[in-house]
């Protein structure tokens, strides 16, 4: 079975995860311990941006349809 990368994973490979972590630690404020980590939050926001979602309601309805 062949394995194919998604377009999103190909775009994320262009970003240095190490540099992202360094910048996140440098600019990190107080966060709840149960909050998403910075990388997960970034990937979620990138997905929303790339899919052209316009509002929180749009994101929520799109998520409900994809589950």
QUIMOQUI-V492063 format. One record per pair of residues at least 24 apart in sequence whose C-alpha atoms are under 6 Angstrom apart, sorted by the first residue. I is the first residue (numbers start at 1). J is the second residue. D is the distance in Angstrom with one decimal. If there is no record, write none. Layout:
I,J,D
I,J,D
This chain:
none
